Amino acid sequence: MAQKYLFVDLKYCYECHACSVACKQEHSLPVGIRWIDVLKFGPKRAGNKLRTDYVPMMCMNCPSAPCINVCPTKAITRRSDGIVLINPELCTGEACSKCIEECSIGLIQINPQKNVAEKCNLCVDRVDAGLLPACVVACPSKCMYYGEMNGLMQNIITRLYYFTLVPEFTEHRGMMRWQKGAPVGRKLHRLFFSLIRKLL
């Protein structure tokens, strides 16, 4: 199964929450449960101006996902394409909650209606049907992208600020951060291409 990647260009995210609303509707999530949320950082001074950054946060499908290792019932597994899934039939919910304690970014939650741990699964049913995740489709600024590396490489090089990778690219929870607004020079282009070639 081909590896898939999700990235968000922070330059064009303006905290509309269309992604989180689409996620709740797609997965019929109860009140208080969000698989994707948009965090606000700022305003902060940048030179003579004020700047506010908005960062959509969802499960990072960590390369070394600690939630997989701590689950006593083996309810959490990783697919061949890198997507980390929780099997509700094996999850014991609040009786355990070890995965929640182990998630350093707090993106695994207990669904009170089902008493099972849940998180973003990249809309795995839609993906298996050849569709895009609901958040990507709903984004009005088109700052969210999903697909195979070959198809996304040019967008990543020219517009990348925040990178959520499935499954393995960096050891920092699958994330790669570049300074917002920084030009991508030729040396960085060559370095990035060399890293990508090692993955493909």
N, C-alpha and C positions, 0 to 999 in steps of 0.2 A: 504494500500500500504506500503510495507516494506521500512524502512528508509535506505538511501544509504549514503555512505561516500567517500570523495575524499581526499587522502593525497599524499604529495610529499616528498620524501627523498632527502633533500638538498645535502647530501653527494655525490650523483651521478648526480646532475644537473650541466651541464657545459656550459650553455648559448648557446645552439645550435639553439634555437628558433623554433625547429621543432613543438612544441606544438602550438605556436602562428600562424605559417604558416598553419598548419592543420586546425586550428580554422577558419582562414580567408577563406580558400578554402571551408570548410564544410558549412559555412553560407554566402558565397559570400559577404563578407564585403568590403566596398569601401576603397580607399586609405585614410590612416590617422585614421581609426577606428580599434581598437584592443580590443577584449573581454578578451584576456589573454596576459600578457606581462611578460618579465623576467627582473627583476631589479638586478643591480649589486651593491654589497656592498664591498668596499675595492679597492685596497689591504690595509690590515691593519696588523700590527705586532702582531703575536701570539707567544710569547716566542722569539726564535731566528729565526723564519721563518715569511714569509709573507703569508697571507691567504686572499682569495677573496671568498665571498659567492654569489650565484645566487639564487634568489627567484622568482619563477613563481607566478604571482599575477592575480587573477580572482575574480569574485563576491564571497563573503564569505557566502552568504545566511544567513545573520546575524540572530541569535536567536530572537533579538528584532529589526528587520529590520525597521529603521526609514523611508526608502523610501516608505514602504507600508502605513504608517500613514499619510504622507504628501501629497500623491497623491489625488488631488481633484476629479478626475474622477473614482477613484477606479480601475485604469488600472493595478495596481501591486497587485498580490495575491501570496499566498503561497500554494503549493500543499500539500497533506497529507504526502508525502515523504520528505517534507521540501524544495523543490526547489522553489525559488522565480521567478515568471514569470511576464513579462510585456505584456499586451494585446495591440498590435499595433492599433487595431480598436478603443480603448478607449483613447489612449495616444494622447495628443495635441502637443507634441513635444516642439519646441522652445518657443511657446506661454506660456508655463508653466515652465519647467525645474526645478521644485522644488525638484524632486528626485535627480537630479544631484548636486544641492546645498547641499542636506542633506547627500549624500554619503561621508563619511569621508575619504575614500580611493580612491575616484575619478574614480570608475570603471563603472559608468553609463555614456553613451555618446549619443549624438544626431546623428543619421544616416542622413546625409544631403540629401541623395537620397530619403528617405522615410519621413523625418521630424518626426521621432518618437524616443523616448528614447530606447536604447538597452543595453544589457549586456550579460555576460555569462549565459546561461541557462542549463549548463551541458549537452548540446546536447540532450535535452529532447526527441526529436523524435527518436534518436538512442536508448536512454535508454528504451523508451516505446516499441521499437522493439526487445529488448533483447540484444542490442549491447553496447559496451563501448563508452564513449565520445571520440571524434576524437583526442583530445590531448593525452589521455592515450595510444591509439593505435599507435600514431606517435612517441612517445618518444623513441629514440634509446637506451638510457641508462636504460630504464624501471624503472624510478624513480617515475612514477606516477601510483597510484593505485585507483581503484574505485569498490565499491561493498557494500554488507551488512556487518554489524559489525562482525558477526560470522565468515565469511570467511576471513576477514582482520585482525582479532585480533592478530594473531601471528606476522604478518608483522609489525603491529603497535607497538607492544611491543619491537621487536628486531631491527627495522630499522627506527623508527619514529623520525623526527626532526621538521617537519612542518605539521600541521594538519588542514585541512579545513573540517568542519563538517556540515552535513545537517541532521536535522536542529539544534539540541540543544545539546551542550556538555559543553562549557564554555560560559561565558557572554562577552568574549573579541572577539566579531565578529566571533564566531565559530572557533577560532584558538587556538591551543595549541602548545607552543614552548618549546622544550627541548634544552639544550646546545648542540651544534654540537660536536659529538665525545665523549660525556659523557657516561660512562658505565651505563647500567640499572641494579641497584642492586636488591637484593631479596625483600627488603622492598618496593621499588618503583614498582616492579612487583605486589606485593600483593595489594598495594594501587590502581594501575591502574585496576587490575582485579575487585576490589571492586567497583570502579566507573562504570566500564562497566556493571557489574551485575545490578546496579541500573537503567541503561538505557534500558536493555533488558527485 
